[in-house]
Amino acid sequence: MIHAAPAILLLPLVGFAVLTFSGRRLGDPAAGWLATAAVAGSFVASVLVFAALVGHDSAHRSVEQVYYRWIPVGGFQVNVGVLLDPLSITMALFVTGVSTLIHLYSISYMKADPQFRKFFVYLNLFVFSMLALVLSNNFLFTFLGWEGVGTCSYLLIAFWFDRDTAASAGKKAFIVNRIGDFGFVIALFLIFSRTGTLDYRGVFSHLGGVSGGWATAVALLLLAGAVGKSAQLPLWVWLPDAMEGPTPVSALIHAATMVTAGVFLMTRASPILHLTPVSLTIIAALGAVTALVAATVACAQDDIKRVLAYSTISQLGYMFLGVGATAYGAATFHMVSHAFFKALLFLAAGSVIHALNNEQDMKRMGGLAKVLPVTAGTFAVAWLAISGIPPFCGFWSKDAILGAAYGKSPILWAIGVVTVLLTAYYMTRLMVLTFTGQARWETARPGGSPTPGHSAERPAGETQGGHGDHAGEPHEGPWIMTVPLIVLAGLSVVGGLLDLPFLNLEFLDHWLDPVVGHQTNLAYQSAGLKVGLLLATLVVALSGIALARGLWWRNWRRPELEPALLANNYYADDFYSRVFTSGGGAMSRFLAAAVDNRVIDGTVNGVAALARGGGTVLRRAQTGYVRNYALGIAAGTVVILGFMLSRAGS
């Protein structure tokens, strides 16, 4: 069954190729079903490979398959191949599984869009790029997939490019990620210069004699790339604007692809990180601060998708905190559980938007639990999971990270616990404003036009995803939209079984041990301390829920709880605009005037003027009269003879 590995990559790629060249003949919705079948087949192949690896003992759960030489240049050689180990297969399982559900949901959600086929072309390419990233056996092919998901995110965020905000959001995501990717590229040069290879096995086998400075430089450069992809401070500004894309794209980016790439890279590079404790501390601190800051911003957002976007940034911060605390298993566990409940949150939000004819402002919702019972029920599961309430998966995965953070630094643990409070608060606020209380959508403006500052799924007058036909009471979408919600809700309930912290049920930790080693910050903690930390965070989460319910249950107008500083993301976009956009423009104008015009153009024009002046002087000697030339020759002869006679006399 291990030989099914090529199918994991090839099926989405074949789906992309078929849809590109024959999708028009397939038509709608056949193109969507083909794309869904391709990703579902990739999931089946991933399950087969997983079963094969489980059959091996832990010491032999790493299989490398090389398909052909890609770049053989002198001493530099890169092969196209896959590294099948517990980390890569774990990633492949949840990437393909969650992506299949999102593809299925999209068949109905995007059914009325004129670019239906193109949408699934991009989705299949997105999944292929992510699988290439996680399955690759070398840094360079991982980087190829890394750039692939970046390109696909640009194409999908700007999918409705006829809207200026969508086009700008796509460009913003692409440019911000290029900043982080520069660090990744420099890291590749450093890795090859020291180890002579980019293959993971070869690189990690040459780490015995490397210096701490080299390891720190590589770790921090890789971190720069991860910060861009996973939207951590300071490169976090692109992800909220990515909500301009269709909601299934948001689900795919936030749950199964793109943003998880940074956490994967840090986990894959764990042998390098172990050599540089200072880098681990930086990663942990960065993750904790990002989690806290993003959570505060989420507390003041009214757009349902932007709340979820900032929650993703915050949850990714938890994962980076886990990596910095060397709890790679806990970070991966939270990445998997986050994929379940975050995909559910976005798809359920899409059902709400679908029902309300593109409305995204929570202040124009309310009372939807009565008319959208399946959406409300499944959303409630995801709400409890991300808030950290047992037995849902988010409770177990988040607290595994917090336990490791406590082992590294009580201060980091405290920051994480405050973030738990904020997470429970803003998610309860979202739940209350959307599904309970007065049905404010009954008095909203016709057509669900958004309030100022809030994006809509499609410009007014255009239909999208079957929207625009809900003039009556909102109602549930078809089964093809509700089934993925129910499946993801089930996974959000039972997902905690992957890594329960008692009775030796920590399957995922033991599964990943051959790749990342043992959880050093958890090993010495007593059972009593672990239980105490779990109970403390549970009390904090329940307090956040109670606080939000008390504040928002009866009153949905509370501007004093939504300060402009938080609503505008600490004015980070304004700051970047002034520093880099306006500042860059001012610097460009200065360089154009002082350097280009005066130095460069001045040098070129000065040489030209010198040549022209010299030519003007020399031109006077060219009179055109033969007697003048004869006189010049005679004078020259006299000068030469005089010089020779003077030499002979001496």
SULMO-V153475 format. One line per field, one symbol per residue. phi: phi as a letter, one per 20 degrees, with the letter a starting at -180 (. if undefined). psi: psi as a letter, one per 20 degrees, with the letter a starting at -180 (. if undefined). burial: I if it has 9 or more other ideal C-beta (glycine too) atoms within 8 Angstrom, else O. Layout:
phi=???
psi=???
burial=???
//
This chain:
phi=.fffggfgefffffgfffffecffffmdegfffffffffffffffffffgfffffefgfcebcdddeafecdcleebcdeacdebgfffgffffffffffffffgfgefdfeffdgffgfgffffffgfffffeegebfffffffgfffffffffefegeffegfffffffffffffffffgfffffffffffedmbdfgfffffdefdfeffffffffffffgfffffelegeeefefffffffgggfgfffeddclffffffgfffegffffecgfffffffffffffgffffffffdedfgffgfffffgfffggffffffelefffffgfffffffffffgffffffffgfdlnfceffddnmfffdcffffffffffgffffndfeffffffffffffffffeagfffffffgfggfffffffgffffedcmfffffdffgnmfffgncfdfbggndeblmenddfefgbfffgfeefgffffffffeeffffbfeblldeffgffegfedneffedfeffffffffffffffffffffffffffedfdcedcffecfggfgdlllffffffffefffffffffffffeeffeeffffffffffffffffffffffeenefffffffffffffffffffffffff
psi=ihiighhgghghgggggghghjhhhgaqjhgghggghghghhgghhgghghghhiqrhikloppopgrpgnoocipppqorqoorhghhgghghghghhghhgghhgghjhjpikgghghgggghgggghhhghiqjqhghghghghghgghhghhhkgmiiphhgghgghgggghhhghhgggghhgggghhhijripgggghijihjqqhggggggghghhgghhggjlrpjliihghiiiirqghggggghgiaehihgggghghjhhghhinhhhgggggggggggggghhhhhijqhphhhghghhggghhggghggghjkmhggghghgghhhghhgggghhhhhggghjljpiohikcqjihhimhgggghhhghghghilpqjqhhgggghhghghhhhgphghggghghhgghghghhhgggghgirbqniihjrqqjkpqrpipqqhqqpiqqpkjriklhbqqrqrrhihhghggghgghhgihiihmpkrkkkmghghhighgiaqnhiihiprhggggghghghgggghggggggghhigioiomhijmqhgghklkkghgghggggggghgghghghggggggggghggghggghgggghhgghhhinhiphhghghhggghgggggggghhhhh.
burial=OIOIIIIIIOIIIIIIOIIOOOIOOIOOIOIIIIIIIIIIIIIOIIIIIIIIIOOOOOOOIIIIIOOOOOOOOOOOIIIIIIIIIIIIIIIIIIIIIIIIIIIIIIIIIIIIIOOIIOIIIIIIIIIIIIIIIIIIIIIIIIIIIIIIIIIIIIIIIIIIOOIOIIIIIIIIIIOIIIIIIIIIIIIIOIIIOIIOIIIIIIIIOIIOOIOOOIIIIIIIIIIIIIIIIIIIIOIIIIIIIIIIIIIIIIIIIIIIIIIIIIIIIIIIIIOIIIIIOOIIIIIIIIIIIIIIIIIIIIIIIIIIIIIIIIIIIIIIIIIIIIIIIIIIIIIIIIIIIIIIIIIIIIIIIIIIIIIIIIIIIIIIIIIIIOIIIIIIIIIIIIIIIIIIIOOIIIIIIIIIIIIIIIIIOOOIIOIIIIIIIIIIIIIIIIIIIIIIIOOIIOOIOOOIOIOOOIIIIIOOOOIIIIIIOIOOOIOIIOOIIIIIIIIIIOIIIOIIOIIIIOOOIIIIIOIIIIIIIOIOIIOOIOOOOIOOIIOIIIOIIIIIIOIIIOIIIOOIOIOOOIOOOIIIIOOIIOOIIIOOIIIOOOOOOIIIIIIIIIIIIIOOOOOOOOOOOOOOOOOOOOOOOOOOOOOOOOOOOOOOOOOOOOOOOO
//
